[in-house]
Amino acid sequence: MATYTLPELPYDYAALEPVINPQIIELHHDKHHAAYVKGANETLEQLEEARDKDAWGAINGLQKNLAFHLSGHILHSIYWHNMTGDGGGEPLAADGVGDLADAITESFGSFAGFKSQLTKAAATTQGSGWGVLAYEPVSGKLIVEQVYDHQGNVGQGSVPILVFDAWEHAFYLQYKNQKVDFIEAMWRVVNWQDVAKRYAAAKERADVLLLAP
């Protein structure tokens, strides 16, 4: 039985129009995300075979593949829930997400400063990658990470709570080569309720990162 499975979308393909058209959502979820799930499961099988045979000639490639595919699966699983057709704006106490709003202000000085940093991080990632808002458990603050591919340039132990997919397959059919336009449009579908729940959960689990006994 496969270890990882492709999650169902929390909405239909057309739910994020006009920011993201249905064709992109369908291809992105059913083809690209599915490929990362398949890749992670296949890599686990290959690692099991390597252990059985005590044959480690391909260990470096297998470990890299596992990190790539598994991180792709995890980030996409967050990505779908980070968006809603009724989203956008900024997190406000009046909407029940005041703790998140306060944390953003504490960590970045203002929502505007945070929005600018995450937008630039996502839009200027070299090659393919993500812009990520993450909870960093050592400082107890939020940080923005510019994630190369799916797994590079990540602070160990940080927990992603809001992710912007900047791979071309996320936008090219609709936005062509205008990645910045896509990232700017993404702010109109951010599901702050979901981000706030992830922030609260990350804070509760902060002590799982044991730096010293």
Beta strands, then each sheet from edge to edge (+ up, - down):
strand 1: 129-136
strand 2: 141-148
strand 3: 159-165
sheet 1: 2+ 1- 3+
end
